[in-house]
Every structure is written in structure tokens, then in C-alpha cells.
Amino acid sequence: MYEGFFSGRVVGNLFGDNASLGIAAVGMTLVILSGGIDLSVGSVLAFSTVFIATLVQQKGVNPMIAIGLALMVGTALGAFMGFLINRYDLPPFLVTLGGMFLARGMGFVISKESLGIENPLYNKLTDFLVPLGGKASLSVPALIFLAIFLVGILVTHYTPYGRNVYALGGSEPSARLMGVPIGTTKVAVYAISGFCSALAGAVMTIFTGSGNPTLGVGFELDVIASVVIGGTLLTGGVGSQLGTLAGVLIFGTINTALTFDGRLNSYWLRIAIGGLLLAFILFQRFLTRTSALAR
């Protein structure tokens, strides 16, 4: 329908435009694989953008130091939520909902409005492109996304920690009997998610050249939808980072198609993703029942 839709330039932009979503989805995949959920990712992203923008623009802090501090705060918040979930056996939904409000509130405490970032390093990062031939190229956000995705594959599928996450999501009582360190695994899962969310915020500042406390409203739902569409079961224990990448690219492809069309409202993206999400959840339910009957 659309000429040039599958050109190298569009494919390269697909990774750059959805870098923040993809980075946060890598962390969310681990959370859902463990049988949990993290509703704070959008708020942590927004907090990170305004935190970095304030330090760089108003305090004159080196951007790399500002980004490092934002990553530390995001990781600490995630670890704290993981600690509460593990120590007091609290529902992840409620704990991370509290984290969502906390991070959003901290963002508005720092600044109530958008802050532009004028910095030579940021200008270089924004303009830097890796040519792929023709008009195709990869931006810094796309490169960071791909790097985090590769690390996510290694951690999830090729380390003892990744196997512990799968065991925890499959059955926590069984994992405990197997000697899996439940506490440290849970805390680490949410710490990684907090790190990825903060990094997604840092990438967003590169992409937009600003920080805004109102960013990321509903972002956590986009992240969860991408992970579930990628085949990760919401009940935990089943899924992969490769599937999550597919989910992110499906989300981005639908958004790009709407942009190419130009006649459809952006709300059609929500309708399409909602329909896909419902279809995948029903399909997961069917597979789960079929597997149970087979046993």
C-alpha cells in the first residue's frame, strides 16, 4: 500500500523511534518471566528525563554524570520495590503502582514543565548516525537499544540468573525447594527493570533533546503489551527476549503504518494494539489449557 515502507531507512528508523520502548521491554520481560509486573516504568522514564535535563541544563553537570546518576536512582527505586515485594510478600501490582506515583511525583517536584537540553555532547549524540548503505542508518538510541537487547538475551537465556528467573516464574514453591535464591532473584529483577526504565528515559532525552515530567503516561501499558504480544506469558515462566523484540517491532510497525497513511488518527494504534493484545492473551489461555489437558 505504501511505497518505500520496507526501505532500509524506514527499518533503521523503526529501531531508533522505538528505542525507549524496546529498552524498557527488556527489563519488563524479566519481571513478567519471574511472575511479577512493573507499573512504574513510564513514571521512572519521565523522572529520568527531567532529572537529567535539570542537572545538565540548570546545574551544568556533565551529561554522562547526569545519566549515571539517573540510572543509579532508577536502579535503587526498582531494588526497593523488589525488596518490599519479597520481604513482606506484597502484590507486585500494588507496590509498583505506588512506585509509579512516587516517581511521577518526584519528577514534578524537580520541574513542572518541559526543559530543553542545550549541550555540545547532546548535539553530537543527536546527530551521530552509523550508515548502513544507501539512506539507511542507525542513530544512537537505536544502537543503545540493540546493545541492551543483546545483553538481555545473554542474561536471560545463557546465565544461571536467567534460569533462576524462569524457575521462579514457573513455580515459586518449586524454585524454593530447588534452592533458587528467591529473594535476591526478585530484588534483582525489579532493579534491572528500574535500570532499563531510567536508561529508556536517558535515551528519550537524546531522541527529543528535552526532559518532561508528563512523558510516559500509559507507557507501561505499551511495554507490557509489547512483551505479551512477543509471547511471554503473564503468569510467568514462559517467554523470550527475541519474542519481546518481535513485539516491539510489531508495535512500531503499526505506528509507522499509521504515519505513512496520514489519514488515520493515532488512537487507531491503541485500538490495533488492544486487539492484538486480547488475541494473544486468548491464544495463551488456549495453549495453557491444551498443555494442562495433555498432561
QUIGILIN-V872997 format. One record per pair of residues at least 12 apart in sequence whose ideal C-beta (glycine too) atoms are under 6 Angstrom apart, sorted by the first residue. I is the first residue (numbers start at 1). J is the second residue. Records with the same first field share a line. If there is no record, write none. Layout:
I = J, J
This chain:
2 = 260
8 = 134, 136
9 = 135, 136
12 = 136, 137, 138
14 = 252
15 = 142, 145
16 = 139, 141, 142
18 = 248, 252
19 = 141, 142, 145, 203
20 = 200, 203, 204
21 = 248
22 = 145, 248
23 = 145, 148, 196, 199, 200
24 = 41, 196, 197, 200, 223
25 = 223, 226, 227, 244, 248
26 = 148, 149, 152, 196
27 = 192, 193, 196
28 = 223, 227
29 = 227, 232, 241, 244
30 = 165, 189, 192
31 = 189, 193
32 = 227, 232
33 = 165, 169, 236, 239
34 = 165, 168, 169, 189, 236
35 = 169, 236
36 = 92
37 = 92, 93
38 = 96, 193
39 = 96, 97, 100, 220
40 = 96, 99, 100, 103
41 = 197, 220, 223
42 = 216, 219, 220
43 = 100, 103, 104
44 = 74, 103, 197, 198
45 = 197, 200, 201, 216
46 = 107, 213, 215, 216
47 = 103, 106, 107
48 = 70, 198, 201, 202
49 = 201, 204, 205, 211, 212, 215
50 = 107, 110, 111, 211, 213
51 = 70
52 = 66, 67, 70, 205, 211
53 = 115, 117, 211
54 = 110, 111
56 = 117, 119
57 = 115, 117
63 = 119, 121
67 = 202
70 = 198, 202
71 = 195, 198
74 = 194, 195, 197, 198
75 = 191, 194, 195
77 = 194
78 = 190, 191, 193, 194
79 = 187, 191
81 = 95, 96, 99, 190
82 = 186, 187, 190
83 = 187
86 = 183, 186
107 = 213
108 = 213
114 = 210, 212
115 = 211
116 = 210
117 = 209, 210
125 = 140, 206
128 = 140
140 = 206
141 = 203, 206, 207
144 = 203
149 = 245
152 = 241
153 = 241
156 = 241
164 = 180, 185
166 = 237
167 = 180
168 = 185
169 = 236, 237
170 = 237
225 = 273, 277
226 = 247, 248, 251
227 = 244
228 = 280
229 = 247, 250, 276, 280
230 = 243, 244, 246, 247
231 = 243
233 = 284
254 = 269, 272
255 = 269
